[in-house]
């Protein structure tokens, strides 16, 4: 199994589709509240989906695939966040203008050309995630770029679109969705295939996140931003890894997909060596082997038969050893078959599909395996795959085995794959094509005027790369700068530095690092806005507050709702003249110092400084006290 890969030699290329929820009051095409999540429901709706012809009279392949699943789709509705629009019983309202404004700001920050008119289109989705069977979407900007490493990362376009439902469960032919997230506005930022390694993908996801956060008008938290990562290698095909929730997860996922595609290309070579060039070369025979498998002491087979299902053996001539060939790290081609069967045939009880080569691992192995081989007339060069469940689903599974082998003769199939824990992916659906898009005649176009563009430019905040460059000039650590932008502290920092004249590094450490530590300790430091932090640093720059007490005062303000001066008094913080505190320290001695095997002036200074600051308690600046004590120690040598 190949775990390492030279990405340049493999010809890895990758691009992103970043989905970001927008911070609007209402949803995109109705006036239901956006961001109101619920765990209860007032009603349910049952739907079945069927494909429709595109404008050119063609069915989209993904829609046809979803139709084969014969899913019952149940929607859980709560009247607090859903209306008849979401259920396709009411035409759409006019598109939310606030969402377009935010998308425009995002486009301008990424140096994009704004289009003259926003035209709404429909994008088919038959997986049940949207009750209408389509998502309303519109392009807002095109032809952009962002600075990335030593080059530019191209941004092909930015769209606004409706968010989908949240999945509750998916078992067999029944899938349940909660509709509270449905219809929330989000943007889709699509980059060019400019990324050449998993690490670059991770960095690009973080960069897109910084750009979105820099607008100050997007939602944050797990699920508010989701990435789809497109991956291919030389000779492979574009595969979309769906729903990557965090940037760090992308490294293993992209690596695993690159390894998978390289292995699938080798798999194709092996199929060609065996004379398999296309679907016509794949010969299958399906046999009912329920009577033999009924004697196997295997729970999944017993449950399938007790429920009235069957066990079928799908013999594939000339397929010996193919199921065990590697694909992703620590997975085999059998997992490719299992993914297709799970999604399309809806046979989802593990292990989903078995190769006869695996049967010796199970109880009663020899007799049952031998009888199965005789029943299906398995030759030395053949393999057979066991599937179990409702008879019709087993027939669908047999067809999917044939189709997956047929796809393998061509190399890497174009797929959308679901991201799993540990850096693995599994089949989700065939990659959609252009046939699923068509105009939405229910929605009029929205003109983007020069005046509206000017207003968007006036609202724009600095781009993250501009902010980070300024922070570097202040000597702010890179990680702190990123954190401030991600969490909204950059606006506070910039205002504090401008209005109080405080050193940028000092302010960044307090508003970034120290405030983050206070938040982790359970203090509601997020309550403090620009005005509160300006009060804190005004005290500091006026010489009324020691630097080491900045966090203490901020914490008291957040906890008790006090202003800075009140918080300082409550903490007993009030600087006194040097003459007073230095006089108090005259009586300070080394009493209690135990000494150490290696005694140094620095250790003695730390001991004295600790005693001094405990005695003064915020009435003197720590730096000045340390200098005073150092001079005193040197004078007594």
N, C-alpha and C positions, 0 to 999 in steps of 0.2 A: 504493500500500500504506500502510495506516494503522499507524504505530508508536506515536504518542502517543494518550493516551486520558484523558478526564476521567472518573475513576472514579465520582464522585458523579452526574454526568449519565448515565453508563451504568447506574447502579444496581448496582454491584458489591457482592456480599456473599460472604463466605467463612467457612468453619469448618474445624476440624482434627479428625483422628483420629490421635492420637499413640500409637505402639506402643513400649513400653519393656520390654526384657528385665529380669527380676528376678534378683537375686543369691541364688539358692538352690542347695543342694547337688545336689538331684535334679530330674528333670523333673516335669511337672505331674500326669501320671496313671500314671507308672511309677517305678521306682527306678533307672533309668539315670542316669549323671552328667550334670548340666547344664553347658554351657560347655566340653565336651571336643570340640574340633574335630579332624578327621582329613582327610588328603588321599589316603588309601589305602582300599581296601575288600576285604572277605572274600567277598562274594557280591553277586548282582544279582537283582532281582525285576522281572518284566515285568507290567504291568497295563494294562487298558483300562477306561475309565470309562463309566458310563451313568447317565442321570438317573433319579430316583425321584420319586414323587408326594409332595407335602407332606401335612400333616395334613388339609388341606381338599380334597385330591384334585386339586391344581393343580401343573403343572410350572413350575419357575422358568425364566424366559427365558434367564438366563445359562447355566444347566445345559444347556438345549437347544442354545444356541450352541456351547458347548464340545463337545457330542456330535457336532456337524457336522464338527469338525476331524479326527475319526478318528485321534487321536494314539495312538502307542505310547509308553507311559510306563515308563521304566526307573529303578529306584531302586538306588543304590549303598550297600551296607550294610557297616558295620564293627561287629564284635561288642563293641567297647569302649564304644560309645555308643548301641546300638540293641538292642531286644529284640522279642519277638513281638507286644507291644502295638502298637508303631508300625505293624506290617504288618496290623493288624486281625485277628490270629489269637488274641489273648488279650483278655478283657474288661479294662476300665480298673481300676486300683487306686483307692482312695479319693483324692480330690483332695488335693494337697500342702498341708497346713495352713500351712506357712511362707509359701507364695505368697499365701494369703488374708490372712495377717497383714500382709504388706507392702502389699498392695492396700488394706487397711483404713487403714493409716497414711497412704497417699497420699490416700485419700478424705477423711480427717479434716483433713489439711493444706489441702485445697481446700474446706473448709466444707460437706461433703456429708452427706446423710442415709444412714446405713448401712441396708441392708435386713435383715430379720429372718432370712431363710434364703437361702442361696446355692443356686440351682437350675441345674443344668448343662443346656445346650441344644446342639443340633447345628446347625452352619451349613454348608450345602453348598458345596464347592469341587471342581469337576470339571476344573480346569486341570492337575491332577496334582501340585500342590504339597503335598498331603496324601494319603497312600496310601489312607486310609479313604474318601476322597471327601467328608469333612466335618471340620469343626474343632469341638472341644468348647470351649464358652465359657460364661461366667456373669457376670451383673451383680452388682457388690458395693455400689456407691453411686450415688445419684442426686441431682439438684437442688443442685449446688454452684456455687461462683464463686471467682474470683481477682481481686484488684485489678489493673487494667490501664489504664495511662495515667490519664485522669481519670474512669474509670468501672469497671464490673465486667465481666469476661469470664465468661459463664455456662458451666458444665460440666454437660452433660445427664446423663451417666452414665460410670462407670468399670467396665470388665469385666476379668476375668482370662481368658486363653485360651492355647491351645497355639501355639507358633511353628511355621512351616512349613519345608519343605525348602529347601536352597540349590540354585539352578539351575546346572548344569554346562554344558549346551548345549541349544539348541533349533533343530533343522534339519529342515525339511520336516515329515513326520508323526512324527518321533521326538524326544522330549524326555527329557533325562537329569537326574536330581536326586540330590544327596548328602543323606543323612538325618541327619547329625550334629547339626544345629540343630533338627530336628523334635522337637516335644513340650516344648521349653524353655518355662518359664512367662514370660508377658509380660502387661502391662496395656495396655488400650486406653482412652485418655482422649479423650472426644468433647466438643468444645465446641459452643456454639450458633453460628449464622451471624452473629456479631457483628462481624466484621472487615471493614473498608471499603476497604482498600488493600493492595497487595503488601507495603509496609513494615510494616503492622500484622500481617500474617501472619507475617513474619519475627520480629517482636518476640514474638508469641504463642508461636511454636515455642520460642524461647529461654526464655520464662517457664515453659512446661511442662517443659522440660528442667531448669531450676533447681529446680522443685518436686520432680521425680523424684530429682535428685542430692541434694537436701536430706535425703532419707530415709536416705542412706548405704547403701541396700540394693538398688541397681540396678547393672546391668552398664554399663560405659563402653567407648568405642571405636567405630570405624566399623561400622555395622550393628546395634549394640546398641539404637539408637533410630532409628525410621523413622516418617516422617509421611506421611499421606494428606491432601491438601488438597482440600476441596470448594469449588467455585467456580460462581457463576452471575451473570448480569447481568439487568437488567429485561427480561422477555419471553423469557429463555432458560430453561435447565434446569440442574439440579444435575449437575455433571460432577466426577468424583473423579480427581485427579491422584495416581497411586499411587507410593509408594516414594520420597518426597523425602528424600535422605539427610542433607542439611545445611540449616540455616535460611536461609543466604544464597542457596541455589539457588531458594528459593521466590519470590523477588522477580520474576525473569524468567519463571518458570513461570506464576505467577498473572497477570502482565501479559499474557503470550502467550495464555492461555486466555480472558481477558476480551476481548482483541482478536478472537480466533477466534469467540467467541459473537456479538459485535456484527456481524462480517462474515457469519456464517451467517444471522443474521436478515435482513441485506440480501440475501443469496443467496435466502432464502425469498421475499422480495418480488419478485425477478427471476423466480423460478419461477412465482409466481402471475401475474405480468404475461404470461408465456408460456402461461398456461392450465393449468399443472400444479397441481392442488389436492390430489392424493392418489396412491396407488399405481396406481389404475386409469388415470391419465393418462400413465403412463410406458410407452412402447412400445419393446421391445427385439427385436433379431434377431441371432442368433449364427451366424457363418459360420466354417468351417474354411479358413484361408488359409495353411496350412503350405507348400503348393507355391510360393506367391509368396515367402514369407519365407525359404524355403530358399536363395534367391539373394542374400539380404542378407548383407553381410559384417559381421555383428554377432555377437560371441561368445556372448552370452546366448541368442540365438535358435538358434544352431548347436548349443550344448550341449543345449538342450531337445529339439531334433529328434533329435540323435544318441542321446539316452537313451530314444527311443521316444515322446516327448511330441508335443504338437501346438501350433500357434499359432492362436488363435481371435480373431476380430474381433467385438466386441460393439457393434453399431450402436444408438445411442440417438437416436430421432427428436426433432428440435427442441432438441438439446443443444449446438449450436454455441457455442463460447466459454465454456461453463460450467466446463470443467475448468481454465481459466486464471484464474478469479476467485479473489481472495485469501482466505485464512483466517487462519492465524497469521502473524506477521511473517515475510516471506520464504518463505512456503509458499502453495500453492494448493489448490483443491478436489481436484485430482488426487491430492494426498497423502492426502486423506481416503479416497479409493477405494483407494489403495495399502495403507493401514493395515488396512482391513477384509479385503482380499484376502490380505495376508501372514498374518494371524492365523487366519482361518476357512478359506480355501482352501489354506493352507500353501504358497503360492507365494512364496518368500522370497528369490529371487535378484534383485538390483537390475537394472533399474529397476522390477520387479514389474508395472507397467502403463504403457502408452504411449497417449497421445492421437494420432490421426492428424495433428493439427495440429503435433505435434513432429517428425514424420518428415522434413521438409525439412532438419533439422539433421544427418542421418546420411548415410553414403555411399550411392551409387546411389539417391539420394533421389527424383528426379523419376519415374523409370520405375516403381519399386516403389510409391511413394505413389499414382501414377495408377492402376496396376493394382488396388491395394487399394480405392480409391474406386469403381472400376467394379464390382469383385466384390461389394461390400456395397451398391452402389447408393446412395452417400452423396449426399444433397442438400445445398444450401447452408446450410440451417438445422440440419443433423444433425452429429453427431460419432460417431466409433467409437473403441473402446479395444481395444488389443492386449494379450492375456494369453497366457502361454506356460508349458508344463509338461505333466504327465500330463493326459489328456483329461478324466477325471472332475473333477480339480481346476480345470480351465479352466471346466467347466460350473458348478461351485460359485462360481468367481470372477464369472461372468456374473450369477448370481443375487444375489451380494453387491453388484454395481454397481447392480442394480435396487433392492435394498433400501435402499442408501445414498441414492440419489436420492429414494426414497419418504420416507425419514426427513427429508430436506432440505426437502420440501414442508411439513413441520410445524415446522421451525425447528431447534432444537438438540437432538440426541438425547441421552438420558441414557446416559452412558458412563463406564467406568473407563479412564483413559488413562495410559500409561507415561511417566514423566519421562525425557527424553533430555538429553544435554549441550547447552549453549548456550541452554537455556530453552525447548526445544521439547517437544512431547508427541506420542505416536502412539497409535492405538487399541490397547486391550488386551482389553476385553470389554464387553459390554452391562452396564450398571449393575444389580447384583443387586437383587431386591425382597424383600418379607417372606415370599414363598413358599418361600424356601430355609431357613427356620428351623423347627425342631421340637424337642420335648423329647427328652432323652437318658434313656431308661428304664434304662440300665445304671448310672447314677450316682445315689446317694441325695442328698437335700438336706443341706446343712451349716448348722446353726443358729448364728447370731451372738448370743451371750449378752451380757448387760450386763457380766459379769465380763471377757469377752474384749475388749469395747470399752474398758473401763477400762484394761486392760493395754496396749492399742494406744495410748491417749492418754498413758500414762505413758512409753512408749518414744519418743514423737514428739520430733523435733528442732524447733528454731525454723523457721518458714516463711521462705522466702528474702526476702520483702518486709520481714519484721521484722528479719532480719539486716542487710539493706542499709540500712535506716533507722538502725540502731545504728552501722553502719560510716560512714555519712555524718556522724553526730555526731562520729566520730573523725577526720573529714576524709580518709577513705580514698577514693582515686579509684574511680569507679563500675566501670571495667573491671577493676580489681584485685579488688573485692568479688565481681564475677561469676565471675572466674577461681577465687577461693578456694572458692566454693560448688560450682562445676562439678567441681573437681579434689579435693575432700575436705579442702582446707586450712582451711575455715571452722571445723571442729571443733577443729583444732589451735590456730588463732588464739584462739578463745574460751577454751580451757583455759589457754593461755599468759597471756593478759591477766588472767584470774581468779586464777591461782595465783602469778604473779610480780609483778603490779602494774605491768608495763611499759606505756608509752604505746601505745595501740591502733594509731596510725598507724605507729609504728616497727616494731611486730611485723608488721603487715600488709604493709609494704614488704618486710621480710626474708623472711617465709614465702610471700608471693605473688610479687612481682616478682623479687627476687634469687634465690629458690629456683628459679623458672622458668628464669632465665638459666643457672643451674648445671646444671639438667637438660638444657637444650639443648646445653650444652658437653660432655655425655656423663657427667656425674657422677651416681651413683645416689642423688640427694637424696631420692627417694621412700622410701628405707629409714628415714628419720627419722620417728618417730611423736611422739605428744604428749610422752612422758617425755623424749625426746632434746631437743626444742625447749625444754622447760621448763628443762633443765640449761643450755642456751645462754643463755637470758634471765635465769636466776638469776645467772650470772656477770656479766652486763651490769648488772643492777640492784644487785648487790653492789659495783659499782665495780671489778671485776676484769677486765673485758673492754671495750675501746673499741667504739663502735658500728660503726666501719668494719671491724672484724674479725669481726663476727657471721657473715657469709657464709663467711669463710675457715675459721673453726672448724667451722661446719656441714658444709662440703665435706670437711674432713679426717675428721670423724666418719663421714660417709657412705661415704667411700672406704676407710677402714681399720678401721671398726667400733669406734672409740674412744669413750669418754665425753667430755663437754665439757671437763673439766679436763685430761684426757690430750691431747686434740686441741690445746688452747691451748698446753700445754707443748711439744708436738711442733712447733708453728709458731713457738715462741720468743716467744709473746705473754704478757707479764706487766707490768702497769702498775706504774710506779715513782712515788714522790712527786714533786710538782711541782718541789720544790727540786732534785732530781737531774737531771730532764730539762731544766729551764730552764738549769741550770749548763752542761750539755752544749752548749746552743744559743748560749751566750755567744760562742763562737768562730765562729759562722756568719756568713759574709760574702756580699757580692754577687758574689764572684769567679765568672766564667763567664757572667755575665749580659751578653748581647750588646746589650741595649737594642733599642728599636724606634723607627721614625719617629715614632710617637705614644706616648710613654712616660707611664705613669700609675702612681699608687701601687698600684692594684689588680693591675697586671701584676707589679710588683716583689714584692708580697705573695705572689702565686701561685708565683713563682720560688723565694722563700725557703721557702714551705710545702712545696714538692716536695722540696727538699733536706733539710728538717728531718724529714719523715716517712720518707724513705729511710734517714736516719741512725738514727731512733728505732725503726723497725720494730715497731710494735705495743706499745711501752712507754709511750705517751702518747696521750690522746684527741685526735683531729685537730682538733676544734672548739676545745679549749683551746689547742692549739699555735697555731692561726690567730689567736686573740685575743691571745696573748702576742706574736706577731710583728707584728701590727698596731699594738699599743701601742708596741712598740719602734721601728717605722718612723716613727710619728707623733712620737715623742720626739726623733728625730734630724733632723727637718726644720729 
